Amino acid sequence: MMNLLGTILIGLVAGLIARAIKPGNDPMGWIMTILLGIGGSLLATWGGQALGLYQAGQAAGFIGAVVGAVILLVLWGALSKKR
């Protein structure tokens, strides 16, 4: 349970960092950005640990969370523009 809570908190920060890193003007609000950051963090943490790229608590996990959040923000932006 604490690992999940930690991942969610890291995802919150990763979402805010991803919003600052990703170029362009996003019409989505901060709440959606944070939720996508949490989703990216969960996916990157699970995926990176499943592939053996890093272990829980390593700095690479935070970097992976930011990268996962940026990827989700880009995908969300691309999909929302098509509607």
C-alpha positions in Angstrom: 0.0 0.0 0.0 2.8 2.5 0.8 4.5 1.7 -2.5 1.3 2.6 -4.3 0.9 5.8 -2.3 4.5 6.7 -3.0 4.1 6.1 -6.7 1.0 8.3 -6.7 2.8 11.1 -4.9 5.7 10.8 -7.3 3.2 10.8 -10.2 1.8 14.1 -8.9 5.2 15.7 -9.0 6.1 14.0 -12.3 2.9 15.4 -13.9 3.7 18.9 -12.9 7.3 18.5 -14.2 6.0 16.9 -17.4 3.6 19.9 -17.9 6.6 22.2 -17.6 8.8 20.1 -20.0 6.2 19.5 -22.7 6.2 22.2 -25.3 3.1 23.8 -26.6 -0.1 25.2 -25.0 -2.3 22.6 -23.5 -6.0 23.6 -22.9 -6.3 20.9 -20.2 -6.4 21.9 -16.6 -3.9 21.1 -13.9 -6.1 18.3 -12.4 -6.0 16.4 -15.7 -2.3 17.0 -16.0 -1.8 15.6 -12.5 -4.0 12.6 -13.3 -2.1 11.9 -16.5 1.2 12.3 -14.5 0.0 9.7 -11.9 -1.0 7.4 -14.8 2.4 7.8 -16.4 4.1 7.2 -13.1 2.2 4.0 -12.5 2.8 2.7 -16.0 6.5 3.7 -16.0 7.1 2.2 -12.5 5.3 -1.0 -13.3 6.9 -1.3 -16.7 10.4 -0.4 -15.7 10.4 -2.8 -12.7 8.8 -5.6 -14.8 11.6 -5.2 -17.4 14.2 -5.1 -14.7 15.4 -1.6 -15.7 15.3 -0.3 -12.1 14.2 -1.2 -8.6 11.8 0.6 -6.3 13.3 3.7 -4.8 15.9 4.3 -7.4 16.2 7.7 -9.1 15.7 6.1 -12.5 12.2 5.3 -11.4 11.4 9.0 -11.0 13.0 9.8 -14.4 10.8 7.0 -15.9 7.8 8.5 -14.2 8.4 11.9 -15.7 9.0 10.3 -19.2 5.8 8.3 -18.8 3.9 11.4 -17.9 5.3 13.3 -20.9 4.3 10.5 -23.2 0.8 10.4 -21.8 0.4 14.1 -22.1 1.6 14.0 -25.7 -0.8 11.1 -26.5 -3.7 12.8 -24.7 -3.0 16.1 -26.6 -2.9 14.2 -30.0 -6.1 12.2 -29.3 -8.1 15.2 -28.0 -7.2 17.3 -31.1 -8.7 14.7 -33.4 -12.2 15.0 -31.8 
